[in-house]
Amino acid sequence: MEGPSTRSTRRLIDHLIPTLVTGAFLLFRASFAPRGLDDVGPAALRDAGMSLAFWLLTVLLGMGVGEAVLNRLHVPGLRRLEIRLYSFGLGLGAISLAITALGLTGLMTRIWVSVVLVCAAWIAGPRIVGMLRGARPDLRSIAVRWREAPPLARIAGVLAAVIGLLAVAQALTPPWDYDGLMYHLVGPRMFLEARRIFPYPDNWYVNGPFSVEMLFSIGMSFGDDVLPKLIHLGYGFVLVGATYSAARRWIPEDRAWLAPAILLTVPTLPIFSAFAYIDLGWSSYEFLALLAVVLWWESRSDRLLLLAGLMIGWAMGSKYLGLEGCALLGMLIMIVSLRDGVPAMVRRGLIFGVPALGVALPWYLKNAVWFGNPVFPLYFGGPGWDATRLGLYSAYLDSFGVGRTFLDYLLLPVNIYIRHVSFGAVMNRIDMPSLLFPLIIAYPLTKRIGAMSILLVIALGRFVLWAAGSQQIRFLFPIYPVLALGAAHVINRIRSNAEGGRLIQMGLQSLTVGLLVIPLFYQSLSLLQSSAIGTMVGATSKRAFLEANVAGFRAFESPVVKETQGRTLLLGDGRDYYCSPECTSDPDHFRWAAALGRLETCASVRDWMDSVDSRAIMFNLQDIDFLLQHDPAGVLTSAVQQIQQLRADGCLQKIYEDGSIRVFALAE
């Protein structure tokens, strides 16, 4: 038997080894400059390998720290997979909070980010060693389940694995997605350059809740802007895993695979997960919070409310829309607690609300102090955001969808399929929910489960709040796992002993597997069209990839554009990640258009452009075409017409044209 001294030594070693490995990796990573724009060959594979290793390290550190926190919370009744999922969320959330503290105290540098990671390694050490030691039994358990799984489940598993591998390949390309280049990557880079988080009203997005972006700064402090994409992908894996974990609780084991498979039939989900976005982080936290509340409803263990509060806190700390999820879960807890009296209701409300507020508070408090508006600039405006600017942006948000009449609301569940283009801002040609989600209409006809009913009621409430706000389909991501669970439940409840019931059930299961080919097809098409694989393995340069996939990238490499004195205004385009500080973006989408539309003479145009330190205007016809569909006030229409008139008057001259890109400069 081991004595106390031996156990203490072993524990010390378990702390030291991960800590030393983490420190050594960070030193090794810092010794290599990022691959240059024109580099090809082995440098690409080196960078890809280091990004993958950095991702694995970050995930292990997060899960280790999270498991340490979870052990302190003493949450009962969680299964092995659920422990892993909640550990992931808790640990990465805690690391995010630590980096946020660095940003608010002016210490946001590579050295201090490294200190956070090394400290996380020390805390997580024994848990990481334990996870690695338990990997072999875990793999054996997975192998047993694989052998016992029905054939359709195995086919779905293979397709899901291929989808996951393709998503990893897509994540290893240079960032090219719209919002990533507009603020998800811009914000961390700005803060790292300034060594602190600071107010920046011109791009209001970087002032919002930024918990997941703080994790992006881990890689970006080392010049790695691929790691943010992998971190977002990690949250995508968690969302799928949480869906499977929930299905194993409320759907028979041999059919639990249906729920994650249905979730993966959402056409855009795998591609979207490989972007430098945060939506799957927000969605994962909100769904994990919902699961914890439902488990509390079943067990009445208030420790689960504490866990739910932390999860929803990070959801609110990742996106303003997390406030809606918090409100719905808070109402559910209050309603369920009413039967136990007001004191119990207040106590449970505090158990849920205090950790939620504590985790999310830094983002809302700093905005209240800096801008006088905790949800800056929404609803109440703030510095630099007068009523006109706020009104234009609000009109843009409200323009998604097909209308706001009673009939439009009634037909929303139909229109998001047959008119889905009007609801999408990203990949809107294929952006729609799973074709299997409508199966939940049959839920009232099945033998209902209390937990499933609560999940669907919350999802309905979330849908109603979504319908009242900006009707962008991707804002429904938090309820997609619930809809997948509901659809899987309906398929499972079809009476297989009834005439034709077994045939219908098998048909729907086969359809689920068949629909997995759709996201697989779009992933493959995206990889081929973007030349992602060639860039990842070093056959082509990053410059060639970005010229092919980022509108306007080639324009800023053009000598004629570089020769203009002053910055280039990006009309209706918020992406300045690759051109700053030579360009001035338009995250509002209509800010420069509104200003330009008010100018009538060449002199006023010249004075205005001087005031914003610009001499040229660039726009993308494809972006303009999209924005014209979301321009109820006709602001952009007037600006485009004004540019044409100014060109006819000799005030502006076209200096560059390439595909859909146009650049106009002040005439000399």
Legacy VTK file of the C-alpha trace (Angstrom):
# vtk DataFile Version 3.0
C-alpha trace
ASCII
DATASET POLYDATA
POINTS 668 float
0.000 0.000 0.000
1.078 3.560 -0.683
1.848 5.667 2.327
0.945 9.354 2.740
4.407 10.392 1.598
4.168 8.327 -1.614
0.687 9.662 -2.393
1.876 13.218 -1.776
4.854 12.709 -4.093
2.664 11.173 -6.790
0.227 14.064 -6.533
3.067 16.583 -6.780
4.317 14.828 -9.909
0.791 14.903 -11.352
0.788 18.666 -10.854
4.308 19.205 -12.154
4.290 17.198 -15.372
1.338 18.986 -17.068
2.653 22.322 -15.800
6.125 21.725 -17.252
4.683 20.392 -20.514
2.467 23.470 -20.821
5.335 25.855 -20.135
7.611 24.030 -22.580
4.963 24.079 -25.306
4.331 27.794 -24.863
8.057 28.520 -25.108
8.281 26.326 -28.193
5.237 28.045 -29.753
6.674 31.493 -29.070
9.900 30.571 -30.870
8.162 30.284 -34.246
6.811 33.263 -36.134
3.464 32.666 -37.858
3.543 31.544 -41.461
3.890 34.467 -43.861
1.338 35.357 -46.499
3.502 33.985 -49.293
5.003 30.976 -47.526
4.288 27.555 -48.987
5.548 24.078 -48.205
6.369 22.677 -44.728
5.628 25.958 -42.905
1.924 25.380 -43.520
1.962 21.890 -42.012
4.056 23.154 -39.091
1.522 25.897 -38.310
-1.411 23.510 -38.678
0.233 21.000 -36.353
1.001 23.641 -33.730
-2.542 25.018 -33.896
-3.957 21.529 -33.390
-1.555 20.876 -30.500
-2.425 24.250 -28.939
-6.122 23.417 -29.270
-5.674 20.020 -27.614
-3.679 21.613 -24.803
-6.313 24.318 -24.267
-9.122 21.743 -24.202
-7.259 19.531 -21.709
-6.477 22.504 -19.478
-10.079 23.634 -19.638
-11.488 20.208 -18.841
-9.010 19.738 -16.010
-9.794 23.090 -14.413
-13.495 22.517 -14.980
-13.405 19.119 -13.304
-11.658 20.684 -10.318
-14.428 23.287 -10.090
-17.124 20.647 -10.578
-15.693 18.572 -7.738
-15.930 21.629 -5.494
-19.564 22.145 -6.450
-20.498 18.569 -5.447
-23.155 18.321 -8.155
-24.924 14.955 -7.832
-26.283 12.635 -10.492
-24.102 13.616 -13.459
-22.999 10.831 -15.766
-19.476 10.401 -17.106
-20.082 12.166 -20.424
-21.968 14.969 -18.688
-19.052 15.484 -16.304
-16.736 15.892 -19.299
-19.083 18.341 -21.033
-19.693 20.502 -17.982
-15.981 20.392 -17.133
-15.222 21.739 -20.612
-17.659 24.629 -20.137
-16.607 25.432 -16.582
-12.888 25.256 -17.277
-12.799 27.326 -20.444
-15.181 29.769 -18.793
-12.843 30.123 -15.814
-9.819 30.673 -18.089
-11.848 33.264 -19.985
-12.606 35.087 -16.735
-8.914 35.131 -15.842
-7.977 36.647 -19.207
-10.813 39.165 -18.838
-9.257 40.219 -15.537
-5.942 40.699 -17.352
-7.658 42.896 -19.928
-9.400 45.044 -17.348
-6.174 45.578 -15.383
-3.914 46.383 -18.339
-2.001 43.093 -18.294
-3.313 41.526 -21.492
0.001 40.361 -22.959
1.455 37.086 -24.188
3.451 36.683 -20.982
0.450 37.088 -18.691
-1.780 34.918 -20.877
0.935 32.272 -20.603
0.944 32.686 -16.820
-2.803 32.012 -16.794
-2.306 28.841 -18.829
0.558 27.620 -16.658
-1.520 28.234 -13.508
-4.413 26.386 -15.156
-2.044 23.486 -15.861
-1.043 23.324 -12.198
-4.683 23.280 -11.071
-5.721 20.839 -13.784
-2.672 18.564 -13.543
-4.052 15.617 -11.542
-7.323 15.663 -13.477
-5.512 15.699 -16.830
-3.372 12.758 -15.729
-6.522 10.991 -14.554
-8.266 11.616 -17.889
-5.273 10.292 -19.816
-5.060 7.212 -17.582
-8.772 6.616 -18.083
-8.587 7.020 -21.855
-8.049 3.306 -22.468
-11.152 2.178 -20.497
-13.137 4.942 -22.192
-12.053 3.714 -25.623
-12.940 0.134 -24.676
-16.391 1.292 -23.569
-16.866 3.145 -26.861
-15.768 0.053 -28.773
-18.300 -2.099 -26.914
-21.096 0.359 -27.659
-20.021 0.495 -31.284
-20.246 -3.287 -31.619
-23.674 -3.308 -29.994
-25.038 -0.375 -32.010
-27.598 -1.039 -34.762
-26.350 -0.759 -38.372
-27.974 2.622 -39.024
-26.345 4.052 -35.901
-22.954 2.881 -37.151
-23.492 4.471 -40.551
-24.558 7.710 -38.853
-21.466 7.509 -36.643
-19.151 7.146 -39.637
-20.809 10.063 -41.434
-20.648 12.192 -38.268
-16.937 11.397 -37.909
-16.289 12.437 -41.509
-18.258 15.647 -40.933
-16.130 16.327 -37.852
-12.858 15.713 -39.703
-13.902 17.995 -42.557
-14.832 20.659 -40.010
-11.335 20.415 -38.519
-9.855 20.798 -42.015
-11.997 23.879 -42.626
-10.963 25.358 -39.289
-7.275 25.075 -40.205
-7.577 27.628 -43.025
-6.818 31.345 -42.540
-9.864 33.211 -41.141
-12.207 34.356 -43.908
-15.673 34.427 -42.312
-17.525 37.745 -42.151
-18.105 38.339 -38.436
-14.702 36.929 -37.533
-13.036 39.550 -39.706
-15.417 42.232 -38.434
-15.030 41.862 -34.668
-14.500 38.371 -33.205
-10.815 38.548 -34.172
-10.491 42.322 -34.426
-11.427 42.864 -30.781
-8.853 40.494 -29.229
-6.164 41.856 -31.540
-6.958 45.451 -30.560
-6.923 44.598 -26.870
-3.656 42.673 -27.124
-2.032 45.571 -28.963
-3.242 47.992 -26.279
-2.576 45.437 -23.494
-6.013 46.160 -22.085
-9.726 46.159 -22.816
-10.863 49.663 -23.702
-14.045 51.378 -24.966
-14.353 51.592 -28.736
-17.735 52.986 -29.879
-16.872 52.977 -33.605
-17.094 49.167 -33.706
-19.691 48.569 -31.048
-19.450 44.789 -31.267
-16.068 44.717 -29.534
-17.687 46.336 -26.484
-20.269 43.592 -26.050
-19.995 40.398 -24.002
-16.670 38.890 -25.038
-16.136 35.772 -22.954
-15.427 33.411 -25.855
-13.292 36.004 -27.639
-11.112 36.156 -24.542
-10.265 32.530 -25.298
-9.425 33.589 -28.857
-6.769 35.868 -27.406
-4.866 32.780 -26.200
-3.874 31.900 -29.736
-3.758 35.457 -31.022
-1.245 36.465 -28.365
1.094 34.052 -30.161
0.058 35.239 -33.630
-2.189 32.197 -34.149
-5.550 33.240 -35.587
-6.497 29.649 -36.477
-6.819 28.587 -32.833
-9.950 30.781 -32.400
-11.643 28.779 -35.159
-10.696 25.523 -33.468
-11.988 26.777 -30.109
-15.337 27.573 -31.708
-15.332 24.125 -33.300
-14.697 22.620 -29.867
-17.895 24.214 -28.607
-19.647 22.704 -31.636
-18.478 19.244 -30.555
-19.770 19.998 -27.049
-23.188 20.982 -28.426
-23.461 17.691 -30.323
-22.157 15.747 -27.327
-24.633 17.407 -24.969
-27.452 16.513 -27.348
-26.359 12.865 -27.281
-25.977 12.919 -23.501
-29.510 14.284 -23.064
-30.872 11.715 -25.519
-29.360 8.879 -23.473
-31.374 10.082 -20.481
-34.772 10.304 -22.131
-34.571 8.109 -25.224
-33.745 4.367 -25.204
-30.006 3.692 -25.458
-30.179 2.000 -28.854
-31.898 5.037 -30.397
-30.155 7.873 -28.582
-27.939 8.333 -31.657
-30.918 9.812 -33.499
-30.822 13.155 -31.656
-27.207 14.165 -32.470
-27.656 12.800 -35.988
-30.728 14.995 -36.493
-28.825 17.994 -35.134
-26.033 17.390 -37.639
-28.522 17.460 -40.522
-28.719 21.256 -40.101
-27.001 22.174 -43.402
-24.895 25.072 -42.136
-23.927 23.763 -38.702
-20.668 21.941 -39.605
-19.398 24.773 -41.828
-20.470 27.425 -39.347
-18.705 25.617 -36.503
-15.364 26.070 -38.281
-15.701 29.872 -38.366
-14.054 32.261 -35.892
-17.515 32.899 -34.387
-18.863 32.532 -30.854
-22.443 31.427 -31.503
-21.821 27.762 -30.716
-20.091 28.779 -27.488
-23.122 30.818 -26.448
-25.475 28.040 -27.590
-23.516 25.330 -25.759
-23.582 27.270 -22.497
-27.283 28.012 -22.816
-28.193 24.414 -23.646
-26.036 23.043 -20.813
-27.776 25.485 -18.463
-31.161 24.254 -19.650
-30.158 20.619 -19.134
-28.985 21.383 -15.600
-32.319 23.060 -14.788
-34.272 20.083 -16.153
-32.103 17.689 -14.143
-32.823 19.863 -11.093
-36.539 19.581 -11.841
-36.205 15.792 -11.800
-33.987 15.530 -8.698
-34.630 18.791 -6.803
-30.908 19.051 -6.019
-30.166 22.752 -5.729
-26.523 22.121 -6.613
-27.699 21.694 -10.184
-29.137 25.217 -10.075
-25.702 26.510 -9.107
-24.236 24.717 -12.125
-27.017 26.064 -14.353
-26.342 29.584 -13.100
-22.676 29.383 -14.036
-23.517 28.041 -17.493
-26.102 30.712 -18.263
-23.723 33.320 -16.866
-21.184 32.437 -19.537
-23.970 32.424 -22.125
-24.819 36.007 -21.108
-21.112 36.796 -21.075
-20.822 35.603 -24.667
-23.798 37.291 -26.323
-26.531 39.705 -25.315
-29.102 37.115 -26.419
-28.042 35.012 -23.443
-30.126 37.409 -21.333
-33.256 35.955 -22.921
-32.199 32.417 -22.040
-31.502 33.490 -18.463
-34.926 35.114 -18.163
-36.716 31.981 -19.388
-34.802 29.655 -17.080
-35.317 32.021 -14.154
-39.071 32.041 -14.796
-39.124 28.246 -14.972
-37.304 27.950 -11.646
-39.661 30.440 -10.006
-42.790 28.700 -11.306
-41.628 25.236 -10.266
-40.582 26.544 -6.825
-43.916 28.212 -6.095
-45.355 24.996 -4.691
-42.604 24.958 -2.055
-43.333 28.474 -0.850
-41.865 31.919 -1.302
-38.719 31.320 0.823
-37.776 28.312 -1.321
-38.460 30.293 -4.471
-36.225 33.159 -3.319
-33.470 30.803 -2.178
-33.408 28.912 -5.470
-33.589 32.129 -7.436
-30.475 33.342 -5.626
-28.655 30.034 -6.079
-29.270 30.326 -9.813
-29.008 34.090 -10.230
-25.963 35.041 -8.139
-23.420 32.880 -10.005
-25.011 33.853 -13.320
-24.657 37.527 -12.482
-21.174 37.078 -11.077
-19.859 35.439 -14.258
-21.506 37.852 -16.705
-21.272 41.072 -14.690
-17.846 42.343 -15.883
-19.081 42.876 -19.431
-22.283 44.684 -18.484
-20.742 46.685 -15.648
-17.916 48.066 -17.787
-20.433 49.152 -20.437
-22.561 50.853 -17.798
-19.481 52.727 -16.546
-18.009 53.577 -19.962
-21.176 54.229 -21.960
-23.994 54.615 -19.443
-25.683 51.622 -21.075
-25.042 48.035 -19.881
-26.185 46.658 -23.260
-24.444 49.333 -25.341
-25.563 50.479 -27.834
-28.866 48.599 -27.972
-32.097 50.264 -26.847
-30.511 53.230 -25.040
-27.684 54.284 -27.381
-24.610 55.884 -25.896
-21.565 57.970 -26.891
-21.328 58.160 -30.660
-24.737 56.556 -31.025
-27.414 59.158 -31.533
-31.022 58.268 -32.303
-30.408 58.279 -36.067
-27.495 55.843 -35.975
-29.254 53.571 -33.497
-32.438 53.685 -35.548
-30.613 52.634 -38.715
-28.999 49.692 -37.006
-32.229 48.627 -35.305
-34.013 48.770 -38.650
-31.344 46.494 -40.116
-31.800 43.949 -37.316
-35.577 44.030 -37.689
-35.420 43.648 -41.470
-34.741 39.912 -41.342
-37.762 37.760 -42.013
-40.734 38.255 -44.292
-42.869 40.662 -42.288
-44.315 41.502 -38.905
-48.045 41.016 -39.398
-50.071 38.483 -37.435
-50.125 36.171 -40.445
-46.347 36.457 -40.834
-45.857 35.385 -37.231
-48.309 32.534 -37.684
-46.461 31.274 -40.759
-42.959 31.653 -39.304
-42.395 27.888 -38.835
-43.181 27.416 -42.525
-41.418 30.492 -43.901
-38.078 29.703 -42.263
-37.988 26.748 -44.620
-39.620 27.906 -47.842
-38.317 31.502 -47.613
-35.188 30.881 -45.569
-33.045 33.254 -47.624
-34.872 36.180 -46.001
-33.873 34.962 -42.541
-30.171 34.368 -43.121
-27.159 36.638 -42.933
-24.478 33.952 -43.286
-24.663 31.283 -46.002
-28.309 32.259 -46.375
-28.779 30.120 -49.474
-28.532 26.975 -47.344
-29.260 28.415 -43.890
-32.335 26.609 -42.596
-33.221 24.312 -39.686
-33.146 20.547 -40.061
-35.840 19.122 -42.298
-36.642 16.693 -39.465
-37.440 19.332 -36.834
-41.110 19.616 -37.953
-41.638 16.096 -36.560
-42.109 17.707 -33.141
-45.597 18.719 -34.293
-46.552 15.115 -33.496
-45.175 15.336 -29.942
-48.623 15.900 -28.307
-49.758 12.630 -29.891
-46.985 10.596 -28.253
-46.573 9.294 -24.737
-45.010 12.382 -23.244
-42.061 12.645 -20.851
-42.016 15.441 -18.280
-38.414 16.423 -18.932
-38.945 16.458 -22.686
-42.058 18.591 -22.284
-40.135 21.165 -20.237
-37.360 21.262 -22.830
-39.859 21.889 -25.615
-41.756 24.555 -23.642
-38.518 26.470 -23.077
-37.670 26.049 -26.763
-41.085 27.461 -27.656
-40.494 30.436 -25.382
-37.094 30.968 -26.977
-38.699 30.852 -30.423
-41.303 33.453 -29.411
-38.581 35.809 -28.141
-36.616 35.220 -31.349
-39.681 36.061 -33.429
-40.099 39.331 -31.529
-36.480 40.323 -32.158
-34.079 39.982 -35.059
-35.247 36.949 -37.010
-31.844 35.668 -38.076
-31.959 31.883 -38.259
-28.591 31.393 -36.577
-29.974 33.014 -33.435
-32.040 29.833 -33.027
-28.953 27.673 -32.458
-29.575 27.247 -28.680
-32.878 25.450 -29.321
-31.662 23.238 -32.165
-30.543 20.489 -29.723
-33.976 20.568 -28.076
-35.720 20.295 -31.437
-33.428 17.402 -32.349
-34.325 15.667 -29.077
-38.030 16.239 -29.701
-37.835 14.867 -33.240
-35.882 11.813 -32.040
-38.464 11.255 -29.298
-41.294 11.281 -31.850
-39.477 8.773 -34.066
-38.846 6.549 -31.061
-42.487 6.696 -29.928
-43.940 5.497 -33.209
-45.695 2.234 -32.376
-43.470 -0.368 -33.987
-45.987 -3.128 -33.230
-48.760 -1.329 -35.094
-49.437 -2.025 -38.748
-46.871 -0.117 -40.774
-45.410 1.471 -37.644
-42.134 -0.395 -37.838
-41.784 0.512 -41.494
-42.396 4.212 -40.791
-39.935 4.174 -37.907
-37.222 2.534 -39.970
-37.971 4.910 -42.837
-37.479 7.978 -40.615
-34.291 6.570 -39.146
-32.980 5.891 -42.652
-34.019 9.400 -43.711
-32.025 10.826 -40.792
-28.921 8.998 -41.976
-29.566 10.033 -45.570
-29.932 13.708 -44.654
-26.438 13.660 -43.130
-25.193 13.613 -46.700
-26.469 17.193 -47.184
-24.066 18.935 -44.754
-21.351 16.551 -45.931
-21.934 17.676 -49.503
-21.829 21.368 -48.633
-18.700 20.888 -46.545
-16.955 19.149 -49.422
-18.122 21.819 -51.851
-16.855 24.579 -49.550
-13.468 22.901 -49.178
-13.124 22.486 -52.936
-14.294 25.972 -53.882
-12.069 27.687 -51.295
-8.940 25.595 -52.033
-8.763 24.977 -48.291
-6.850 21.701 -48.444
-4.165 23.132 -50.719
-3.643 26.047 -48.363
-3.600 23.821 -45.292
-0.893 21.498 -46.655
1.177 24.326 -48.128
0.509 23.740 -51.826
-0.846 27.291 -52.085
-0.082 30.407 -50.062
-2.285 32.178 -47.550
-2.295 35.163 -49.876
-3.769 33.106 -52.715
-6.406 31.696 -50.356
-7.389 35.121 -49.013
-7.505 36.701 -52.467
-9.937 33.982 -53.513
-12.127 34.047 -50.389
-12.007 37.531 -48.829
-13.672 40.203 -50.935
-11.433 43.230 -51.324
-8.230 41.551 -50.148
-6.673 41.853 -53.607
-7.774 45.482 -53.862
-5.659 46.528 -50.905
-2.644 44.905 -52.512
-3.165 47.035 -55.620
-0.626 49.874 -56.053
-3.321 52.264 -57.272
-5.309 51.819 -54.055
-2.200 52.026 -51.878
-1.257 55.327 -53.500
-4.405 57.088 -52.276
-3.665 59.397 -49.385
-5.695 58.483 -46.322
-7.800 55.491 -45.432
-10.266 53.723 -47.677
-13.855 53.703 -46.452
-15.539 50.296 -46.677
-19.119 51.102 -47.633
-21.475 48.655 -45.917
-18.577 46.334 -45.078
-17.434 45.720 -41.513
-14.419 43.521 -42.292
-11.139 45.308 -41.632
-9.075 42.492 -40.098
-6.713 42.294 -43.062
-6.663 45.931 -44.127
-6.536 47.924 -40.884
-5.300 50.636 -40.407
-5.350 51.432 -44.146
-9.137 51.094 -44.178
-12.102 52.225 -42.112
-14.798 49.576 -41.813
-18.554 49.978 -41.424
-19.749 47.458 -38.807
-23.122 49.259 -38.635
-23.491 48.550 -42.399
-25.269 51.873 -43.001
-23.206 54.468 -41.145
-21.155 55.725 -44.087
-24.108 55.370 -46.442
-26.217 57.661 -44.234
-23.450 60.271 -44.093
-22.761 60.090 -47.824
-26.419 60.394 -48.723
-26.615 63.779 -46.982
-23.852 65.339 -49.109
-24.820 67.291 -52.212
-21.714 69.049 -53.489
-18.165 68.048 -54.360
-16.840 70.387 -51.677
-19.018 68.801 -48.988
-17.884 65.330 -50.055
-14.249 66.378 -49.899
-14.701 67.999 -46.473
-16.490 64.943 -45.127
-13.845 62.524 -46.388
-11.134 64.742 -44.923
-12.934 64.613 -41.577
-12.761 60.817 -41.553
-9.194 60.799 -42.949
-10.223 59.077 -46.174
-9.657 59.614 -49.868
-11.363 56.562 -51.357
-14.532 54.477 -51.031
-14.642 50.745 -51.646
-17.665 48.481 -51.838
-18.551 44.965 -52.834
-21.521 44.625 -55.201
-22.481 41.313 -53.612
-22.581 42.901 -50.160
-24.535 45.850 -51.524
-27.042 43.481 -53.119
-27.555 41.726 -49.770
-27.835 44.960 -47.785
-30.343 46.455 -50.196
-32.691 43.677 -49.090
-32.296 44.888 -45.489
-32.498 48.636 -46.072
-36.074 49.626 -45.204
-35.187 53.322 -45.007
-33.503 53.287 -48.435
-30.287 54.732 -46.976
-27.946 52.533 -48.960
-29.973 53.003 -52.117
-29.532 56.769 -51.811
-25.798 56.399 -51.159
-25.263 54.235 -54.249
-27.203 56.719 -56.358
-25.167 59.550 -54.828
-21.901 57.844 -55.758
-23.070 57.534 -59.343
-24.048 61.208 -59.405
-20.755 62.306 -57.843
-18.924 60.261 -60.434
-20.928 61.924 -63.218
-20.128 65.330 -61.710
-16.423 64.538 -61.707
-16.088 64.420 -57.903
-15.240 60.727 -57.783
-13.358 58.525 -60.215
-13.148 54.758 -60.386
-9.581 53.673 -59.705
-10.023 49.937 -59.239
-12.384 47.201 -60.393
-12.054 43.483 -59.823
-15.048 41.188 -59.992
-17.621 42.632 -57.604
-15.172 45.098 -55.974
-15.250 48.787 -56.891
-12.999 51.523 -55.522
-13.717 55.217 -56.100
-11.316 58.010 -55.134
-11.634 61.781 -54.951
-10.805 63.295 -58.311
-7.687 65.427 -58.289
LINES 1 669
668 0 1 2 3 4 5 6 7 8 9 10 11 12 13 14 15 16 17 18 19 20 21 22 23 24 25 26 27 28 29 30 31 32 33 34 35 36 37 38 39 40 41 42 43 44 45 46 47 48 49 50 51 52 53 54 55 56 57 58 59 60 61 62 63 64 65 66 67 68 69 70 71 72 73 74 75 76 77 78 79 80 81 82 83 84 85 86 87 88 89 90 91 92 93 94 95 96 97 98 99 100 101 102 103 104 105 106 107 108 109 110 111 112 113 114 115 116 117 118 119 120 121 122 123 124 125 126 127 128 129 130 131 132 133 134 135 136 137 138 139 140 141 142 143 144 145 146 147 148 149 150 151 152 153 154 155 156 157 158 159 160 161 162 163 164 165 166 167 168 169 170 171 172 173 174 175 176 177 178 179 180 181 182 183 184 185 186 187 188 189 190 191 192 193 194 195 196 197 198 199 200 201 202 203 204 205 206 207 208 209 210 211 212 213 214 215 216 217 218 219 220 221 222 223 224 225 226 227 228 229 230 231 232 233 234 235 236 237 238 239 240 241 242 243 244 245 246 247 248 249 250 251 252 253 254 255 256 257 258 259 260 261 262 263 264 265 266 267 268 269 270 271 272 273 274 275 276 277 278 279 280 281 282 283 284 285 286 287 288 289 290 291 292 293 294 295 296 297 298 299 300 301 302 303 304 305 306 307 308 309 310 311 312 313 314 315 316 317 318 319 320 321 322 323 324 325 326 327 328 329 330 331 332 333 334 335 336 337 338 339 340 341 342 343 344 345 346 347 348 349 350 351 352 353 354 355 356 357 358 359 360 361 362 363 364 365 366 367 368 369 370 371 372 373 374 375 376 377 378 379 380 381 382 383 384 385 386 387 388 389 390 391 392 393 394 395 396 397 398 399 400 401 402 403 404 405 406 407 408 409 410 411 412 413 414 415 416 417 418 419 420 421 422 423 424 425 426 427 428 429 430 431 432 433 434 435 436 437 438 439 440 441 442 443 444 445 446 447 448 449 450 451 452 453 454 455 456 457 458 459 460 461 462 463 464 465 466 467 468 469 470 471 472 473 474 475 476 477 478 479 480 481 482 483 484 485 486 487 488 489 490 491 492 493 494 495 496 497 498 499 500 501 502 503 504 505 506 507 508 509 510 511 512 513 514 515 516 517 518 519 520 521 522 523 524 525 526 527 528 529 530 531 532 533 534 535 536 537 538 539 540 541 542 543 544 545 546 547 548 549 550 551 552 553 554 555 556 557 558 559 560 561 562 563 564 565 566 567 568 569 570 571 572 573 574 575 576 577 578 579 580 581 582 583 584 585 586 587 588 589 590 591 592 593 594 595 596 597 598 599 600 601 602 603 604 605 606 607 608 609 610 611 612 613 614 615 616 617 618 619 620 621 622 623 624 625 626 627 628 629 630 631 632 633 634 635 636 637 638 639 640 641 642 643 644 645 646 647 648 649 650 651 652 653 654 655 656 657 658 659 660 661 662 663 664 665 666 667
